[in-house]
Structures are given as structure tokens and as C-alpha cells.
Amino acid sequence: MKKRFTEEQIIGFLKEAEGGVPVKDLCRKHGFSDASFYTWRTKFGGMDVSDARRLKALESENARPKKLLAEAMLDNEALKVVVRGKF
């Protein structure tokens, strides 16, 4: 899934709001909802671009082991079914 805005852009929007630009004006100007703005503020509030890049790298790093664990759990369940003789 392609994101519409990069972390750098999102942090820029947050900085604009911190600078006094009303949220409704930001949303209208850049074409996103106020719900998106508040979600981003929760996730990226107080970060700078390097912090956001590091967060993205850590999320990506964590995704692989989670996927491997899920696959191993599915394999384990399939083996249990085979051992019980249920197909």
C-alpha cells in the first residue's frame, strides 16, 4: 500500500500547526482529513525527520520476525491437524 504523504511531509504539516496554522486550513490546503492529522500527531508529535526515519526503520525491522512467527504458528497448527488424522 502506497502512502500518500511521506513522514517528512507529515512532520512538516505538524510543524505548520505548531506554528499557528489552524488544523482545518492545513487539511483543506493539503487534502487530508482532520482525523488523519490527529492520528499523525499522536504518532509523530514532537519528532523531527530523523526520528521518523528511525521509527520507520524499526517498524520495518520488526515486521519480518512477526511474519516469520505467524508462518511458524500456522505450520505448527497444520502439523497438529495432520497428526490427529484430520484433513
Number of C-alpha atoms within 10 A of each C-alpha: 3 5 6 9 11 11 20 14 12 20 21 14 20 22 17 14 17 13 9 8 13 11 18 13 12 18 16 11 9 10 9 14 14 15 10 12 19 14 12 16 18 10 12 18 16 12 15 14 15 11 13 19 14 11 16 13 12 11 11 11 11 11 11 11 11 11 11 11 11 12 12 12 12 12 12 11 12 13 12 12 12 10 10 8 8 8 7
